[in-house]
């Protein structure tokens, strides 16, 4: 049984394959690094590493948008001008902030 490739090597090969220039195929990159092309495709399909800090920040933003959607004027965007729309979002955010500060 063959020895698995080191994780650092995998990351480097995937980075090179994703940033390849025009006219360069994944098969060529795999051949340059001595990896089977199907192996490289599998590495590229793998999702990036999970980072708890980034996920926590993303959840905060998503919850904020969910709370803003409670305000009908913000969701339907009755305002035609960008400044008016922004003012509505700021007002809704202020109301939400005051609710959480008081409660």
C-alpha positions in Angstrom: 0.0 0.0 0.0 1.3 3.4 -0.9 2.2 6.0 1.7 -0.3 9.0 1.9 0.9 12.4 0.7 1.6 15.0 3.4 -1.1 17.5 4.0 1.2 20.4 3.2 2.1 18.9 -0.2 -1.7 18.4 -0.9 -2.4 22.1 -0.1 0.4 23.3 -2.3 -0.6 21.1 -5.3 -4.3 22.2 -4.9 -3.2 25.9 -4.7 -1.1 25.6 -7.9 -3.9 23.7 -9.7 -6.5 26.4 -8.7 -4.3 29.2 -9.7 -3.1 27.7 -13.0 -2.8 29.9 -16.0 -5.0 29.7 -19.2 -4.3 26.7 -21.3 -2.9 24.7 -18.4 -4.9 21.6 -17.5 -5.3 19.9 -14.2 -3.7 16.8 -15.8 -0.6 18.8 -16.6 -0.3 20.1 -13.1 -0.8 16.6 -11.7 1.9 15.2 -14.0 4.3 18.0 -13.0 3.9 17.0 -9.3 3.9 13.3 -9.9 0.3 12.8 -8.8 -2.5 10.9 -10.6 -5.0 13.4 -12.2 -8.0 11.7 -10.5 -6.2 12.1 -7.1 -5.7 15.8 -7.7 -9.4 16.2 -8.8 -10.4 14.5 -5.5 -8.2 16.9 -3.5 -9.7 19.9 -5.3 -13.3 18.7 -4.4 -12.5 18.5 -0.7 -14.0 21.4 1.2 -11.6 23.8 2.9 -10.8 23.2 6.6 -13.5 24.2 9.1 -12.6 27.3 11.2 -14.8 27.8 14.3 -14.0 31.5 14.6 -15.0 32.3 11.0 -18.1 30.2 11.4 -19.1 32.0 14.6 -18.7 35.4 12.9 -20.8 34.1 9.9 -23.5 33.0 12.2 -23.7 36.4 13.9 -24.1 38.1 10.5 -26.7 35.6 9.3 -28.7 36.1 12.6 -28.5 39.9 12.1 -30.0 39.5 8.6 -32.7 37.2 9.9 -33.7 39.8 12.5 -33.7 42.6 9.9 -36.1 40.6 7.8 -38.7 41.1 10.5 -39.1 44.7 9.2 -41.4 44.7 6.2 -40.0 47.9 4.8 -36.5 46.6 4.8 -37.5 43.2 3.2 -39.7 44.6 0.4 -37.5 47.7 -0.1 -40.3 50.2 -0.6 -37.6 52.9 -0.8 -36.5 53.8 -4.3 -33.3 55.7 -3.4 -30.3 54.0 -1.9 -30.0 56.6 0.9 -33.6 56.0 1.9 -33.1 52.2 1.9 -29.9 52.6 4.0 -31.8 54.8 6.4 -34.4 52.1 6.8 -31.8 49.5 7.5 -30.1 51.8 10.1 -33.4 52.5 11.8 -34.3 48.8 12.0 -30.8 48.0 13.3 -31.2 50.7 15.9 -34.5 49.4 17.0 -33.1 45.9 17.3 -30.1 47.1 19.2 -32.3 49.1 21.7 -34.5 46.0 22.2 -31.5 43.8 23.1 -30.0 46.5 25.3 -33.2 47.0 27.2 -34.2 43.4 27.5 
